[in-house]
Amino acid sequence: MAAAIFNSAFGSFLGIIITPLLLLLFLGSSSSVPFTSIFSQLSVTVVVPLIIGQIVRRYIKDWLERTKPPFGAVSSSVLLMIIYTTFCGTFSNPSIDLDKLSLVVILFIIFSIQLSFMLLTFIFSTRNNSGFTPADTVAIIFCSTHKSLTLGIPMLKIVFAGHEHLSLISVPLLIYHPVQILLGSVLVPTIKSWMVSRQKGVKLTRPTV
């Protein structure tokens, strides 16, 4: 869990540097990026709430374990509202200028990228000298390819603040997030069966004392 949280936070901050470089590489144009302002805004929206949450958790941990508030349902509801409002805000923008064929092509590309990333992480994490257990492999597959709208959209709004094509830039992420949920739900039974069978195989091959 700690590695997954670090991966998410580190990836978001790394995106501030990688995104402009990719734009320069693919579009051949450059622009000034206020790194200080971006880092400060991301710190306020991402790092500070995380630190406050960890501090508060130390004092109310016992109470939370006794009462067991429905944080899962609240989190899912908030995420659903973020996805819904982002979709509405993006596709209601008259300047988005995105035809149906382009949307289908983007959907196919995002699906291929997501599936390719999951396949690559599976191949590398199951190599003989990787040192990862089957459970580690499952965590790597889902965590390393995960990108959430809850962090991605605020990051886009900070990095591309005032950009006239912000809605168009948000489309790949809007598609990527639902695709990873759909693809993950389809693959979970297969990956779970693989993990269980591999774990049983490891137990059977261990030497007995």
Buried (B, 14 or more C-beta within 10 A) or exposed (E): EEEBEEBBBEBBBEBBEEBBEEBEEEEEEEEEBEEEEBBEBBEEBBBEEEEEEEEEEEEEEEEEEEEEEEEEEEEEEEBEEBBEEBBEBBBEBEEBEBEEEEEEEBBEEBBEBBBEBBEEBBEEBBEEEEEBBBEBBBBBBBBBBBBBBBBBBBBBBBBBEEEEEBBBBBBBBBBBBBBBEEBBEEBEEEBEEBBEEBEEEEEEEEEEE
